[in-house]
C-alpha cells in the first residue's frame, strides 16, 4: 500500500510539474529574455545582464499610447458591460419562467459569435447610423474609442451576466420583499439590500471585463480607427520585427498581475481570520496591524519579499552598467568570426592545392557510364539517330532514272 501511495504521489507531482510548466514556462522564458542583451528576444546563449530594454520600452511612444488607449477603452467597457450584465441578470430572475430559456439564449449568443463578425458589424452599423443622421466623418459614431467600447461590450456583457447570475442564485428574495413591505422603495431596497450583496460579483465582473477588453484583438482590429490599443501595436510590431522591450512589457504585466493576486489573497485571508475570531467583516477594513497580517498569511510574506526584491532590483539597475560586458562579448564575437574566416580561407587553399597536384586532364579519361534511367534511344532503332540517309548507294536510289 505504501508503494502504491508513493507511486500515486510521484505521478501527481509529475503531472503538476508538467501542467504548470506548460502554462507558466513561456511566461518564465519571456521574462528572462527581458534581461538579456541581444537585440532579439532569446534566452540562450546568455550574453550580458542588462536593464536597457525597460528604458527602450519607456521611450516607445507607440506602446505608451497603446497602453493609454487600452486603459481608456477598458474602463469604458467595464462600466458599460457591468451595467448591462447586471441589468440582464436581474431581468432573467424576474422574467416569466417560460421565456427564461429563450432570453438566456439570446443574451449569451454574442459569446458564440466570432469577434471578427462583431467588429465588422459594429463598424458597419454605426457608420450607417452616422450617414443617416448626416454627421461628418469625425463625429462620435466614427470615433475609434467609442466603437471599440461598444464592440467589446457586446460580448463582454454576457460574461458579466454569467457572474451575476451565479451570485443571484444564492440571494434570498424574501429580504427585498420584506424591505418593500416595511415601506422601502424599489431604489432603496436595491441600494440597501441587493447592491451590497452583489458587491463581490461586481468586483469579479469588473476585473473580468477589464482583462477581456485589455487583451482583445479580433474585435478591436476593425474598430480602433485612430486609437490603436496595446494588442494592435504589439501585432504591428511583430509583423515588422520585435526587440526584447516586448519581453520587458510582458515581465511588468506578470509582476502587476502577481501583486494583484497576492493583494486579493491577503484580503481574503484577513476576512477568514476575522470571521473565525467572531469579528464582523467591517473589522477587516479597519486598522493596519503588521503582526495580524503576517500571522497565518503566507501571501503577505510573499508580497513583502516581492517588494524587497523589486526595490533592490531598481537600485541595482541604477548602479549597474553592462557596457564592459558588451565590449567583451563583442570582442569574443569578433574573434570567433575571424576564426571562421580563417577556416574558410584554409579550406579554399587546400582545394586549390589539390587541383594543382592533380594537374590538367590532357589525355582525357574514360567517360562515366550513363545512368540507366538517362540513356537516350535513337529515333530509328538499329539505324542511328539519322535513320538510313547516310547508307551507301543512297544517292543512286534517289537519283533521276534514265
C-alpha positions in Angstrom: 0.0 0.0 0.0 2.8 2.4 0.8 4.5 1.8 -2.5 1.2 2.5 -4.3 0.7 5.7 -2.4 4.3 6.8 -3.2 3.7 6.0 -6.8 0.5 7.9 -6.9 2.1 10.9 -5.3 5.0 10.7 -7.8 2.6 10.8 -10.7 0.6 13.6 -9.2 3.7 15.7 -8.6 4.9 14.9 -12.2 1.6 15.9 -13.6 1.5 19.2 -11.7 5.1 20.0 -12.8 4.2 19.3 -16.5 0.9 21.2 -16.2 2.3 24.3 -14.6 5.4 24.1 -16.8 3.2 24.1 -19.8 1.2 27.1 -18.6 3.9 29.2 -17.0 7.0 28.1 -18.9 6.6 30.5 -21.8 6.0 33.4 -19.4 9.1 32.5 -17.5 11.2 32.3 -20.6 9.9 35.6 -21.9 10.6 37.3 -18.6 14.2 36.1 -18.7 14.7 37.4 -22.2 13.9 40.9 -21.0 17.3 40.9 -19.1 19.5 39.5 -21.9 21.4 42.0 -24.0 20.9 40.6 -27.6 18.7 42.7 -29.9 16.3 39.8 -30.5 14.4 38.1 -27.6 16.2 34.9 -26.7 17.2 33.1 -23.6 20.3 31.3 -24.9 23.1 31.9 -25.4 23.2 34.3 -22.5 25.4 37.3 -23.1 25.0 40.2 -20.6 22.6 41.2 -17.9 21.0 44.4 -18.8 18.1 46.7 -17.9 18.2 48.8 -21.0 15.1 47.2 -22.6 13.0 48.8 -19.9 14.3 52.2 -21.0 13.6 51.3 -24.6 10.0 50.4 -23.6 9.6 53.7 -21.7 10.8 55.7 -24.7 8.5 53.8 -27.2 5.7 56.3 -27.8 3.5 53.9 -29.7 3.5 51.4 -26.9 2.8 54.0 -24.3 0.0 55.5 -26.4 -1.4 52.0 -26.9 -1.4 51.3 -23.2 -3.2 54.6 -22.5 -5.9 53.8 -25.1 -6.3 50.3 -23.7 -6.9 51.7 -20.2 -9.4 54.2 -21.5 -11.3 51.5 -23.5 -11.0 49.1 -20.7 -12.6 51.4 -18.2 -15.4 52.3 -20.6 -16.0 48.7 -21.3 -16.1 47.8 -17.6 -18.7 50.5 -16.9 -21.0 49.5 -19.8 -20.6 45.8 -19.5 -21.2 45.7 -15.7 -24.3 47.8 -16.1 -25.7 45.7 -19.0 -24.7 42.4 -17.3 -26.3 43.3 -14.0 -29.5 44.5 -15.7 -29.7 41.3 -17.8 -29.1 39.1 -14.7 -31.8 40.9 -12.7 -34.3 40.7 -15.6 -33.6 37.0 -16.0 -34.6 36.4 -12.4 -37.8 38.3 -12.8 -38.9 37.4 -16.3 -41.8 34.9 -17.0 -40.3 31.4 -16.4 -41.3 30.2 -19.8 -39.3 32.9 -21.5 -36.2 32.5 -19.5 -34.6 29.9 -21.7 -35.2 31.9 -24.8 -34.0 35.1 -23.2 -30.9 33.4 -21.8 -30.0 32.0 -25.3 -30.4 35.5 -26.9 -28.2 37.2 -24.3 -25.5 34.5 -24.4 -25.4 34.4 -28.2 -22.7 37.2 -28.5 -20.2 34.9 -26.8 -20.6 32.3 -29.6 -20.3 34.8 -32.4 -16.7 35.3 -33.7 -15.0 38.5 -32.7 -14.3 39.4 -36.3 -18.0 39.4 -37.1 -18.8 41.6 -34.1 -16.1 44.0 -35.1 -17.3 44.3 -38.7 -20.9 44.5 -37.8 -20.2 47.3 -35.2 -18.2 49.3 -37.7 -20.8 49.0 -40.5 -23.9 49.6 -38.2 -22.6 52.8 -36.6 -21.3 54.0 -39.9 -24.8 53.7 -41.4 -26.2 55.5 -38.4 -23.7 58.3 -38.9 -24.7 58.7 -42.5 -28.4 58.6 -41.8 -28.0 61.4 -39.2 -25.9 63.4 -41.6 -22.9 63.7 -39.4 -19.3 64.2 -40.6 -16.7 61.5 -40.7 -15.1 63.0 -37.5 -18.3 62.5 -35.4 -18.6 60.4 -32.3 -20.1 57.5 -34.2 -16.8 57.1 -36.2 -14.5 57.6 -33.1 -12.3 54.5 -32.6 -12.6 54.5 -28.8 -16.4 54.8 -28.9 -16.7 52.0 -31.5 -14.3 49.7 -29.6 -16.1 50.1 -26.3 -19.4 49.3 -28.0 -17.9 46.4 -29.9 -16.2 44.8 -26.9 -19.2 45.3 -24.6 -21.5 43.3 -26.9 -19.9 40.0 -25.8 -18.1 41.0 -22.5 -21.5 42.0 -21.0 -22.6 38.3 -21.4 -19.6 37.2 -19.3 -20.5 39.7 -16.6 -24.1 38.5 -16.7 -23.0 34.9 -16.1 -21.1 36.1 -13.0 -24.1 38.0 -11.7 -26.4 35.0 -12.3 -24.2 32.7 -10.3 -24.3 35.2 -7.4 -28.1 35.8 -7.6 -28.8 32.1 -7.3 -27.8 32.4 -3.6 -29.8 35.6 -3.0 -32.9 35.4 -0.7 -35.6 37.4 -2.5 -37.5 37.4 0.8 -35.2 40.2 2.0 -36.2 42.5 -0.7 -39.9 41.7 -0.3 -39.6 42.4 3.5 -38.0 45.7 2.8 -40.8 46.7 0.4 -43.4 45.6 2.9 -41.8 47.9 5.5 -42.2 50.9 3.3 -38.9 51.0 1.4 -39.0 52.0 -2.3 -37.5 49.8 -5.0 -34.5 52.0 -5.3 -33.9 51.9 -1.6 -34.3 48.1 -1.5 -31.8 47.8 -4.4 -29.3 50.1 -2.8 -29.5 48.9 0.8 -30.0 45.1 0.3 -29.3 43.8 -3.3 -26.3 46.0 -4.1 -24.3 45.2 -1.0 -24.9 41.5 -1.6 -23.8 41.9 -5.3 -20.5 43.7 -4.4 -18.2 40.7 -4.7 -19.8 39.7 -8.0 -19.5 43.3 -9.3 -15.8 43.3 -8.4 -15.2 40.0 -10.1 -17.2 41.0 -13.2 -15.3 44.3 -13.4 -11.9 42.6 -13.3 -13.0 40.0 -15.9 -14.4 42.7 -18.2 -11.2 44.8 -17.9 -8.9 41.9 -18.7 -11.1 40.7 -21.6 -11.0 44.2 -23.0 -7.3 44.7 -22.5 -6.3 41.6 -24.4 -9.0 41.7 -27.1 -7.7 41.8 -30.7 -10.3 40.2 -33.0 -13.0 42.8 -32.5 -10.7 45.7 -31.8 -8.8 45.3 -35.1 -11.8 46.6 -37.0 -13.0 49.4 -34.7 -9.9 51.1 -33.3 -9.6 53.7 -36.0 -7.0 56.3 -35.0 -6.7 54.9 -31.5 -4.8 51.6 -31.6 -4.7 49.6 -28.4 -1.8 47.7 -26.9 -2.6 44.5 -28.7 -2.9 46.2 -32.0 0.5 47.9 -31.5 2.1 44.6 -30.5 0.7 42.8 -33.5 2.1 45.5 -35.8 5.5 45.3 -34.1 5.6 41.5 -34.5 4.9 41.9 -38.2 7.8 44.3 -38.8 10.2 42.8 -36.2 10.5 43.0 -32.4 13.1 43.6 -29.7 13.3 42.5 -26.1 11.3 45.6 -25.0 8.2 43.4 -25.6 9.6 41.0 -23.1 10.1 43.8 -20.6 6.4 44.8 -21.1 5.4 41.1 -20.5 7.5 41.0 -17.4 5.9 44.2 -16.0 2.4 42.8 -16.7 3.2 39.5 -15.0 4.6 41.3 -11.9 1.5 43.5 -11.7 -0.8 40.5 -12.0 1.1 38.7 -9.3 0.9 41.7 -7.0 -2.9 41.9 -7.6 -3.4 38.2 -6.9 -1.3 38.4 -3.7 -3.2 41.5 -2.5 -6.5 39.8 -3.0 -5.3 36.7 -1.2 -4.1 38.9 1.7 -7.6 40.5 1.9 -9.4 37.1 1.7 -7.2 35.6 4.5 -7.9 38.6 6.7 -11.6 38.1 6.1 -11.3 34.4 7.1 -9.4 35.2 10.2 -11.9 37.9 11.2 -14.8 35.5 10.7 -13.0 32.8 12.6 -12.5 35.1 15.6 -16.1 36.2 15.6 -15.4 39.7 14.3 -17.6 41.4 11.8 -16.5 41.9 8.2 -16.3 45.7 8.8 -13.3 45.0 11.1 -11.3 43.7 8.2 -11.0 47.1 6.6 -10.2 48.9 9.8 -6.7 49.1 11.3 -3.4 48.0 9.8 -1.5 45.8 12.1 1.5 44.0 10.7 1.6 41.1 13.2 -2.0 40.2 12.3 -1.3 40.5 8.6 1.6 38.1 8.7 0.0 35.6 11.1 -1.1 32.6 9.1 -0.9 34.5 5.9 2.0 33.4 3.6 0.7 35.6 0.8 1.7 38.7 2.9 5.2 37.3 3.3 5.5 36.7 -0.4 4.3 40.2 -1.0 6.9 41.7 1.3 9.7 39.6 -0.3 8.5 40.6 -3.8 8.5 44.3 -2.8 12.0 44.0 -1.3 13.2 42.2 -4.5 11.6 44.9 -6.6 13.2 47.8 -4.7 16.6 46.1 -4.7 16.4 45.4 -8.4 15.6 49.0 -9.2 18.5 50.1 -7.0 20.8 47.7 -8.7 19.7 48.8 -12.2 20.6 52.4 -11.3 24.1 51.5 -10.4 24.9 48.6 -12.8 26.3 49.2 -16.3 26.6 46.4 -18.9 29.0 48.4 -21.1 32.1 46.4 -20.2 30.3 43.1 -20.6 29.0 44.1 -24.0 32.5 45.0 -25.1 33.8 41.6 -24.0 31.0 39.9 -25.9 31.7 41.9 -29.0 35.4 41.1 -28.8 34.6 37.4 -28.4 32.3 37.5 -31.4 35.0 39.2 -33.5 37.5 36.5 -32.5 35.1 33.8 -33.5 34.2 35.5 -36.7 38.0 35.8 -37.6 38.5 32.2 -36.8 35.7 31.2 -39.1 37.0 33.4 -41.9 40.5 31.8 -41.4 39.0 28.3 -41.6 37.2 29.1 -44.8 40.4 30.6 -46.3 42.3 27.5 -45.3 39.7 25.2 -46.9 39.9 27.1 -50.2 43.7 27.0 -50.2 43.6 23.3 -49.6 41.2 22.8 -52.5 43.4 24.8 -54.8 46.4 22.8 -53.8 44.6 19.6 -54.6 43.7 20.8 -58.0 47.3 21.8 -58.7 48.6 18.4 -57.6 46.1 16.6 -59.9 47.2 18.6 -63.0 45.2 19.0 -66.2 43.5 16.0 -67.8 45.4 16.2 -71.1 44.8 12.5 -72.0 41.2 12.6 -71.4 39.6 10.0 -69.4 37.0 7.3 -69.6 33.6 8.7 -69.8 31.5 7.9 -66.9 28.8 5.4 -67.7 25.5 6.9 -68.2 22.9 6.3 -65.7 20.4 3.6 -66.5 17.5 6.0 -66.4 19.2 8.7 -68.6 20.0 6.6 -71.7 18.6 8.1 -74.9 17.2 5.8 -77.5 17.6 6.6 -81.2 14.6 7.6 -83.1 15.1 4.7 -85.5 16.4 1.6 -83.7 19.3 0.0 -85.4 19.8 2.8 -87.9 21.4 5.6 -85.8 20.0 8.9 -84.9 19.5 10.0 -88.6 17.9 6.9 -89.9 19.2 5.5 -93.2 20.1 8.7 -95.1 23.9 8.1 -94.9 23.7 4.5 -96.1 25.9 3.5 -99.2 24.4 3.9 -102.7 21.6 6.0 -101.2 22.1 8.6 -103.9 21.7 6.0 -106.6 18.3 5.1 -105.3 17.0 8.7 -105.1 18.6 10.0 -108.4 16.7 10.5 -111.7 16.1 7.5 -113.8 17.2 7.3 -117.4 
